[in-house]
Amino acid sequence: MADPETLYLAEPAEARIVDPLDMITLIYQRRSGITHMVGEPVPQMLEAMGSDAVDAATLASRLEASFDLGGQHDAVALITERLEELAELGLVERSSNA
């Protein structure tokens, strides 16, 4: 699991094309030329991140305004897992909070 101090930065909105299709969303990365098929909550996470470098707790707080995430601790753990997956896909970048 990632260090809680890890910050994540999404690619700028103009670097990707997002096309919702029923239960999935296609995200085309202009930089890599790859189209990713993702489900909720990925599009909502990327939108909530905006252009800010955020940690999982900050993103959980932003998402909590629109979604019932259950317990804060559980939400942070789940969001951390999703952020790590997005980092592996190249949709977000990791950086340390130093």
Backbone as CSV, one residue per row, in Angstrom:
resi,resn,N_x,N_y,N_z,CA_x,CA_y,CA_z,C_x,C_y,C_z
1,MET,0.850,-1.186,0.000,0.000,0.000,0.000,0.891,1.243,0.000
2,ALA,0.399,2.284,-0.589,1.152,3.530,-0.692,1.275,4.209,0.662
3,ASP,2.312,4.981,0.799,2.523,5.814,1.980,1.389,6.832,2.061
4,PRO,0.808,7.042,3.258,-0.294,8.006,3.373,0.092,9.417,2.940
5,GLU,1.373,9.715,2.927,1.837,11.045,2.528,1.977,11.190,1.012
6,THR,1.718,10.120,0.270,1.850,10.176,-1.176,0.803,11.110,-1.766
7,LEU,1.245,11.971,-2.637,0.346,12.858,-3.369,0.180,12.306,-4.778
8,TYR,-0.977,12.545,-5.346,-1.284,12.087,-6.696,-1.740,13.278,-7.514
9,LEU,-1.304,13.313,-8.752,-1.648,14.403,-9.659,-2.216,13.797,-10.935
10,ALA,-3.431,14.183,-11.291,-4.060,13.694,-12.519,-3.521,14.460,-13.711
11,GLU,-3.534,13.795,-14.846,-3.186,14.497,-16.076,-4.189,15.627,-16.280
12,PRO,-3.778,16.706,-16.910,-4.723,17.795,-17.171,-5.914,17.296,-17.994
13,ALA,-7.066,17.869,-17.766,-8.282,17.452,-18.471,-8.097,17.494,-19.988
14,GLU,-7.352,18.465,-20.477,-7.160,18.565,-21.932,-6.238,17.475,-22.486
15,ALA,-5.590,16.713,-21.611,-4.702,15.627,-22.040,-5.456,14.319,-22.238
16,ARG,-6.764,14.341,-21.983,-7.555,13.119,-22.131,-8.934,13.459,-22.678
17,ILE,-9.515,12.491,-23.352,-10.889,12.604,-23.835,-11.705,11.592,-23.041
18,VAL,-12.779,12.053,-22.439,-13.626,11.200,-21.602,-14.971,11.030,-22.287
19,ASP,-15.370,9.761,-22.464,-16.632,9.462,-23.145,-17.413,8.435,-22.331
20,PRO,-18.436,8.884,-21.575,-19.241,7.945,-20.791,-20.141,7.089,-21.699
21,LEU,-20.162,5.787,-21.435,-20.997,4.846,-22.188,-21.701,3.924,-21.191
22,ASP,-22.935,4.228,-20.869,-23.698,3.437,-19.901,-22.920,3.251,-18.608
23,MET,-22.542,2.026,-18.274,-21.895,1.721,-16.993,-20.373,1.877,-17.022
24,ILE,-19.790,2.108,-18.190,-18.343,2.303,-18.273,-18.047,3.670,-18.878
25,THR,-16.824,4.090,-18.703,-16.366,5.344,-19.295,-15.072,5.055,-20.034
26,LEU,-14.963,5.568,-21.237,-13.726,5.458,-22.005,-12.907,6.714,-21.761
27,ILE,-11.642,6.517,-21.442,-10.728,7.649,-21.255,-9.572,7.454,-22.225
28,TYR,-9.495,8.333,-23.204,-8.410,8.299,-24.180,-7.311,9.237,-23.705
29,GLN,-6.112,8.684,-23.543,-4.945,9.481,-23.151,-4.237,9.954,-24.410
30,ARG,-4.233,11.233,-24.620,-3.561,11.775,-25.807,-2.061,11.454,-25.801
31,ARG,-1.423,11.543,-24.637,0.021,11.331,-24.531,0.432,9.928,-24.971
32,SER,-0.295,8.920,-24.494,0.093,7.542,-24.776,-0.648,6.944,-25.964
33,GLY,-1.785,7.533,-26.327,-2.596,6.959,-27.392,-3.411,5.760,-26.937
34,ILE,-3.496,5.545,-25.635,-4.213,4.401,-25.077,-5.603,4.838,-24.638
35,THR,-6.588,3.976,-24.903,-7.936,4.183,-24.404,-8.170,3.228,-23.241
36,HIS,-8.543,3.773,-22.104,-8.818,2.982,-20.907,-10.327,2.856,-20.737
37,MET,-10.794,1.654,-20.394,-12.198,1.439,-20.050,-12.259,1.370,-18.534
38,VAL,-12.981,2.297,-17.928,-13.046,2.369,-16.465,-14.496,2.458,-16.016
39,GLY,-14.720,2.104,-14.776,-16.041,2.239,-14.168,-15.970,3.245,-13.040
40,GLU,-17.124,3.464,-12.420,-17.144,4.340,-11.255,-16.269,3.721,-10.176
41,PRO,-15.562,4.476,-9.446,-15.575,5.919,-9.272,-14.440,6.637,-9.995
42,VAL,-13.791,5.978,-10.962,-12.612,6.573,-11.600,-12.894,7.937,-12.225
43,PRO,-13.913,8.084,-13.073,-14.138,9.418,-13.661,-14.402,10.490,-12.602
44,GLN,-15.146,10.117,-11.576,-15.450,11.061,-10.510,-14.194,11.429,-9.723
45,MET,-13.312,10.469,-9.529,-12.058,10.741,-8.822,-11.205,11.719,-9.624
46,LEU,-11.047,11.458,-10.915,-10.223,12.341,-11.744,-10.795,13.751,-11.773
47,GLU,-12.111,13.842,-11.857,-12.750,15.161,-11.864,-12.545,15.875,-10.532
48,ALA,-12.695,15.139,-9.432,-12.528,15.745,-8.105,-11.089,16.163,-7.838
49,MET,-10.140,15.483,-8.454,-8.729,15.853,-8.276,-8.434,17.189,-8.925
50,GLY,-9.080,17.449,-10.042,-8.810,18.690,-10.756,-7.344,18.776,-11.135
51,SER,-6.741,19.929,-10.939,-5.326,20.112,-11.279,-4.450,20.117,-10.032
52,ASP,-5.039,19.723,-8.897,-4.302,19.722,-7.625,-3.615,18.385,-7.380
53,ALA,-2.464,18.432,-6.744,-1.834,17.218,-6.217,-2.507,16.946,-4.873
54,VAL,-3.127,15.779,-4.745,-3.897,15.473,-3.540,-3.482,14.127,-2.966
55,ASP,-3.693,13.982,-1.653,-3.529,12.672,-1.035,-4.904,12.015,-0.971
56,ALA,-4.935,10.748,-0.565,-6.188,10.003,-0.545,-7.209,10.618,0.403
57,ALA,-6.758,11.129,1.547,-7.686,11.724,2.513,-8.342,12.978,1.942
58,THR,-7.584,13.801,1.252,-8.139,15.012,0.635,-9.152,14.648,-0.438
59,LEU,-8.802,13.665,-1.250,-9.726,13.238,-2.304,-10.991,12.641,-1.697
60,ALA,-10.851,11.877,-0.625,-12.025,11.318,0.060,-12.938,12.434,0.549
61,SER,-12.362,13.470,1.106,-13.160,14.607,1.584,-13.905,15.274,0.433
62,ARG,-13.238,15.434,-0.694,-13.882,16.060,-1.854,-15.021,15.193,-2.379
63,LEU,-14.806,13.892,-2.430,-15.830,12.985,-2.933,-16.992,12.836,-1.956
64,GLU,-16.701,12.948,-0.668,-17.731,12.819,0.368,-18.828,13.869,0.191
65,ALA,-18.486,15.011,-0.406,-19.476,16.064,-0.638,-20.568,15.611,-1.610
66,SER,-20.246,14.671,-2.498,-21.203,14.222,-3.505,-21.665,12.778,-3.340
67,PHE,-20.878,11.971,-2.612,-21.157,10.548,-2.505,-21.083,10.091,-1.052
68,ASP,-21.864,9.082,-0.707,-21.777,8.469,0.613,-20.649,7.447,0.560
69,LEU,-19.543,7.759,1.196,-18.369,6.890,1.161,-18.281,5.959,2.367
70,GLY,-19.258,6.013,3.249,-19.193,5.178,4.441,-18.202,5.777,5.425
71,GLY,-17.510,4.935,6.143,-16.524,5.402,7.117,-15.334,6.058,6.451
72,GLN,-14.850,7.139,7.026,-13.727,7.894,6.460,-12.483,7.029,6.304
73,HIS,-12.170,6.215,7.334,-10.957,5.382,7.265,-11.060,4.378,6.117
74,ASP,-12.226,3.715,6.007,-12.424,2.766,4.916,-12.350,3.456,3.570
75,ALA,-12.928,4.645,3.472,-12.926,5.387,2.220,-11.505,5.745,1.806
76,VAL,-10.702,6.184,2.752,-9.310,6.556,2.437,-8.537,5.335,1.943
77,ALA,-8.734,4.197,2.589,-8.036,2.973,2.160,-8.458,2.571,0.750
78,LEU,-9.745,2.624,0.468,-10.228,2.262,-0.864,-9.758,3.251,-1.924
79,ILE,-9.783,4.529,-1.597,-9.334,5.538,-2.556,-7.834,5.409,-2.808
80,THR,-7.084,5.081,-1.768,-5.647,4.848,-1.951,-5.414,3.706,-2.934
81,GLU,-6.165,2.626,-2.802,-6.035,1.495,-3.733,-6.343,1.934,-5.160
82,ARG,-7.436,2.689,-5.343,-7.797,3.146,-6.687,-6.729,4.085,-7.250
83,LEU,-6.199,4.984,-6.417,-5.158,5.903,-6.882,-3.913,5.140,-7.319
84,GLU,-3.570,4.109,-6.594,-2.415,3.291,-6.973,-2.660,2.603,-8.315
85,GLU,-3.882,2.115,-8.527,-4.219,1.507,-9.815,-4.137,2.530,-10.940
86,LEU,-4.631,3.730,-10.681,-4.563,4.788,-11.691,-3.124,5.187,-11.991
87,ALA,-2.285,5.159,-10.968,-0.863,5.457,-11.181,-0.220,4.386,-12.064
88,GLU,-0.583,3.131,-11.839,-0.048,2.045,-12.669,-0.502,2.186,-14.128
89,LEU,-1.707,2.709,-14.333,-2.219,2.926,-15.687,-1.633,4.176,-16.338
90,GLY,-1.045,5.039,-15.526,-0.490,6.285,-16.041,-1.483,7.433,-16.101
91,LEU,-2.673,7.247,-15.496,-3.667,8.323,-15.488,-3.395,9.343,-14.395
92,VAL,-2.643,8.969,-13.370,-2.189,9.901,-12.346,-0.709,9.635,-12.082
93,GLU,-0.038,10.624,-11.546,1.375,10.487,-11.171,1.494,10.538,-9.654
94,ARG,2.416,9.758,-9.109,2.705,9.779,-7.671,3.807,10.781,-7.400
95,SER,3.721,11.433,-6.248,4.837,12.251,-5.782,4.804,12.235,-4.264
96,SER,5.962,12.344,-3.632,5.987,12.338,-2.169,5.646,13.712,-1.656
97,ASN,5.089,13.753,-0.486,4.693,15.010,0.165,5.843,15.455,1.055
98,ALA,6.911,15.899,0.415,8.102,16.279,1.191,8.277,17.771,1.227
